[in-house]
């Protein structure tokens, strides 16, 4: 069951995806496009809307300000394919993760924000609960493996993982503005 491979594509801005298995999701352009199903006017605009994009962390700008970049390696697929994030943003990312845990850990939020099967779509911005480490992550839906198993990409860590459909929730807008941290 190797990595998911999409056909090669050129994006609207003319850029090419930086990894074939992330085709259309993470690019060298400044934004990550995410689609969100427009369910009941996205529950009164608290959820990220169709066509909105995560901003990508600006590594070039950080490098211009510093001779050396301090990074934290987040996910390694091979010596030539790994994901990292900037160490200078680690505290903000940790705070975001803590706030998401507090917010999505509330039973009333879990009920209100739960994604039902007909609302789930490819390239949808979601929050995913990963049972192996009991954390919530910002993610993008990348594939439907079965009715219950969905493949997602964690935009802050570069991780591809399969999760059960019951572990997906709509992304609340308060967790959307912080740029996606993972870069190759």
C-alpha positions in Angstrom: 0.0 0.0 0.0 2.6 2.6 -0.9 2.0 6.4 -1.0 -1.1 7.7 -2.8 -0.1 8.9 -6.3 -2.2 11.5 -8.1 -1.6 12.2 -11.8 0.8 15.1 -12.4 -0.9 18.5 -12.6 -0.2 22.1 -13.2 -1.9 24.4 -10.8 -3.9 27.5 -11.7 -0.9 29.8 -10.9 1.3 27.7 -13.1 3.3 26.2 -10.3 3.9 22.4 -9.9 3.2 20.4 -6.7 6.3 19.8 -4.7 5.6 16.1 -4.1 3.6 13.8 -6.5 1.6 12.3 -3.6 0.5 15.7 -2.5 -0.6 16.9 -5.9 -3.0 19.8 -5.7 -2.7 20.2 -1.9 0.7 21.6 -1.0 2.5 23.6 -3.6 5.4 26.0 -3.9 2.8 28.8 -4.3 1.9 30.7 -1.1 -1.5 29.0 -0.5 -2.8 25.6 0.2 -6.2 25.3 -1.5 -8.9 23.7 0.6 -12.4 23.0 -0.3 -15.1 22.8 2.3 -18.6 21.4 1.7 -21.1 24.2 2.0 -23.3 22.5 4.6 -26.2 24.7 5.8 -24.2 27.8 5.0 -21.3 26.2 6.8 -23.2 26.4 10.1 -23.5 30.2 10.0 -20.0 31.0 8.8 -18.1 29.6 11.8 -16.5 27.0 9.6 -14.0 27.6 6.8 -15.8 28.2 3.5 -15.6 26.6 0.1 -12.5 27.8 -1.8 -10.7 29.4 1.1 -7.0 28.6 1.5 -4.5 28.0 4.3 -1.7 30.5 4.0 1.6 28.7 3.8 4.4 29.6 6.2 6.8 31.9 4.4 10.2 30.1 4.6 11.9 32.5 2.1 11.0 35.5 4.2 12.3 33.8 7.4 15.5 33.0 5.6 16.0 36.6 4.4 15.9 37.7 8.0 18.3 35.1 9.3 21.5 33.6 7.9 20.5 30.2 9.3 17.1 28.7 9.7 16.3 26.6 12.7 13.8 23.9 11.8 12.2 21.0 13.5 11.8 17.9 11.3 8.2 16.7 11.6 7.8 13.8 9.2 10.4 11.7 7.3 9.4 9.6 4.3 13.0 9.1 3.1 16.3 10.9 3.3 15.2 13.0 0.3 11.6 13.5 1.3 10.8 15.0 4.7 8.6 17.7 6.2 9.7 20.4 8.7 8.5 23.5 10.4 10.3 26.6 11.6 11.5 26.5 15.2 10.6 30.1 15.6 6.9 29.2 15.2 7.0 26.2 17.5 5.4 28.0 20.5 2.5 29.4 18.4 1.9 25.9 16.9 2.0 24.3 20.3 -0.5 27.0 21.6 -2.8 26.3 18.5 -2.7 22.6 19.2 -3.6 23.1 22.9 -6.5 25.4 22.0 -7.8 22.9 19.4 -7.6 20.1 22.1 -9.6 22.3 24.5 -12.1 23.4 21.9 -12.8 20.1 20.1 -12.6 18.1 23.3 -15.9 19.6 24.5 -18.8 17.2 23.9 -21.1 19.9 22.6 -18.5 21.0 20.1 -17.8 17.4 19.0 -21.5 17.0 18.3 -22.0 20.4 16.5 -18.9 20.2 14.4 -19.0 16.5 13.5 -18.9 15.8 9.7 -21.5 13.4 8.5 -20.6 11.2 5.4 -22.5 13.2 2.8 -20.6 16.4 4.0 -17.1 15.0 3.5 -15.3 16.0 0.3 -11.8 15.7 -1.2 -9.6 18.7 -0.5 -11.8 19.7 2.4 -10.2 21.5 5.4 -11.0 19.6 8.5 -9.9 18.8 12.0 -8.8 15.3 12.5 -8.4 13.3 15.7 -5.4 10.9 15.6 -6.1 8.0 18.0 -2.5 7.0 18.2 -1.4 10.1 20.0 -4.8 11.5 21.2 -4.4 14.9 19.4 -6.4 17.0 17.1 -4.7 18.3 13.9 -5.6 20.7 11.1 -5.9 18.6 8.0 -7.0 18.3 4.3 -8.9 15.3 3.0 -6.8 13.6 0.3 -8.5 10.3 -0.4 -11.4 8.0 0.5 -10.0 4.5 1.3 -13.4 3.1 2.2 -16.7 4.3 3.6 -15.2 4.6 7.0 -11.5 5.2 6.3 -10.3 8.5 5.0 -6.8 9.6 4.2 -5.8 13.1 5.4 -2.7 15.3 5.3 -1.8 17.2 8.5 -0.9 20.6 7.2 1.3 21.5 10.1 3.4 18.3 10.2 3.4 16.9 6.7 1.9 13.6 7.8 -0.3 11.4 5.6 -2.6 9.2 7.7 -5.8 7.2 7.5 -8.4 8.0 10.1 -11.9 6.8 10.8 -14.6 9.0 9.4 -15.9 9.5 13.0 -12.6 11.3 13.8 -13.3 14.3 11.4 -14.8 17.6 12.3 -15.3 20.9 10.5 -12.5 23.4 10.9 -13.6 26.4 13.0 -12.4 29.7 11.6 -10.4 30.6 14.8 -7.9 27.8 13.8 -7.6 28.8 10.2 -5.6 32.0 10.0 -2.3 30.6 11.4 -0.3 29.6 8.3 0.1 25.9 7.6 3.5 25.1 9.0 4.8 22.1 7.1 7.2 22.5 4.3 9.6 20.3 2.4 
